[in-house]
Amino acid sequence: MKREYLQVVARMVARPDRVDEVRALLQALQEPTRRETGCISYDLLQNRNDPTDLTFVEEWEQEADLEAHLASGHIKAALVQLPELLAEAPDIRRYQMTG
């Protein structure tokens, strides 16, 4: 039986003059997050045609692991800084495999 993992796509749109700051802030989240319990993958992508568009593609073993991640100190600290750097609120979506 194939195990179902939680897939997350978290998209952020940086203000055009703050792209480098947003990218650096988000890149700094990768290593501590990848060490968290239940993190299978945590990759940051930047849109080739629109550099303001940065997206995490994540995979977690279970919902509780994602909730612990969202409550972690490094995520809470980033969430305090992001509002002044982003053009809009983050769009975070949770998915499951369909087949």
RODO-2510 file (C-alpha; in nm, 4 decimals, decimal comma):
residues 99
     n   res          X          Y          Z
     1     m     0,0000     0,0000     0,0000
     2     k     0,1355     0,3389    -0,1015
     3     r     0,1728     0,5849     0,1845
     4     e    -0,0073     0,9160     0,1418
     5     y     0,1996     1,2186     0,2340
     6     l     0,0832     1,5763     0,2728
     7     q     0,1883     1,8022    -0,0160
     8     v     0,2065     2,1782     0,0370
     9     v     0,2512     2,4592    -0,2129
    10     a     0,3265     2,7924    -0,0465
    11     r     0,3478     3,0846    -0,2889
    12     m     0,4719     3,4295    -0,1984
    13     v     0,4868     3,7381    -0,4188
    14     a     0,7618     3,9801    -0,3201
    15     r     0,7400     4,3514    -0,3698
    16     p     0,9515     4,4197    -0,6801
    17     d     1,2079     4,6218    -0,4835
    18     r     1,2347     4,3550    -0,2087
    19     v     1,2898     4,0357    -0,4129
    20     d     1,6464     3,9805    -0,2920
    21     e     1,5419     4,0218     0,0721
    22     v     1,2488     3,7820     0,0376
    23     r     1,4595     3,5220    -0,1416
    24     a     1,7323     3,5409     0,1265
    25     l     1,4769     3,5142     0,4066
    26     l     1,3077     3,2135     0,2473
    27     q     1,6358     3,0415     0,1595
    28     a     1,7390     3,0676     0,5238
    29     l     1,4328     2,8586     0,6185
    30     q     1,5366     2,5593     0,4092
    31     e     1,8078     2,3952     0,6197
    32     p     1,6350     2,4180     0,9594
    33     t     1,3085     2,3012     0,8054
    34     r     1,4692     2,0060     0,6289
    35     r     1,5945     1,8867     0,9701
    36     e     1,2433     1,8919     1,1208
    37     t     1,0626     1,5708     1,2081
    38     g     0,8388     1,4595     0,9230
    39     c     0,9882     1,6832     0,6534
    40     i     1,0380     1,4760     0,3398
    41     s     1,1196     1,7662     0,1080
    42     y     1,1201     2,1448     0,1273
    43     d     1,2260     2,3190    -0,1927
    44     l     1,2141     2,6867    -0,2840
    45     l     1,1411     2,7761    -0,6472
    46     q     1,1594     3,1138    -0,8198
    47     n     0,9535     3,1810    -1,1295
    48     r     1,1813     3,2285    -1,4337
    49     n     0,9478     3,4807    -1,5945
    50     d     0,8483     3,6671    -1,2776
    51     p     1,1229     3,6875    -1,0148
    52     t     0,8781     3,8284    -0,7585
    53     d     0,7039     3,4871    -0,7520
    54     l     0,8696     3,2521    -0,4987
    55     t     0,7129     2,9197    -0,4086
    56     f     0,7897     2,6441    -0,1629
    57     v     0,6976     2,2912    -0,2708
    58     e     0,6862     2,0767     0,0409
    59     e     0,6159     1,7194     0,1397
    60     w     0,5372     1,6161     0,4964
    61     e     0,4770     1,2768     0,6528
    62     q     0,1631     1,3918     0,8330
    63     e    -0,0464     1,6945     0,9210
    64     a     0,0961     1,7128     1,2749
    65     d     0,4479     1,7541     1,1328
    66     l     0,3353     2,0475     0,9203
    67     e     0,1608     2,2067     1,2198
    68     a     0,4804     2,1721     1,4263
    69     h     0,6729     2,3350     1,1388
    70     l     0,4317     2,6285     1,1273
    71     a     0,4757     2,6742     1,5044
    72     s     0,8572     2,6593     1,4898
    73     g     1,0656     2,9583     1,5892
    74     h     1,2231     3,0101     1,2472
    75     i     0,8849     3,0148     1,0728
    76     k     0,7296     3,2472     1,3315
    77     a     1,0254     3,4862     1,2950
    78     a     0,9916     3,4868     0,9156
    79     l     0,6176     3,5495     0,9353
    80     v     0,6841     3,8643     1,1382
    81     q     0,9181     3,9986     0,8670
    82     l     0,7264     3,8954     0,5539
    83     p     0,4296     4,1372     0,5566
    84     e     0,6450     4,4409     0,4774
    85     l     0,8326     4,2491     0,2061
    86     l     0,5400     4,0911     0,0196
    87     a     0,3015     4,2433    -0,2335
    88     e     0,0180     4,0206    -0,1092
    89     a    -0,0566     3,7650     0,1606
    90     p     0,1084     3,4224     0,1177
    91     d    -0,1038     3,1611    -0,0594
    92     i    -0,0527     2,8310     0,1221
    93     r    -0,2377     2,5259    -0,0082
    94     r    -0,2431     2,1659     0,1164
    95     y    -0,2822     1,8796    -0,1259
    96     q    -0,3049     1,5039    -0,1357
    97     m    -0,2175     1,2648    -0,4162
    98     t    -0,5162     1,1457    -0,6170
    99     g    -0,3699     0,8397    -0,7758
***
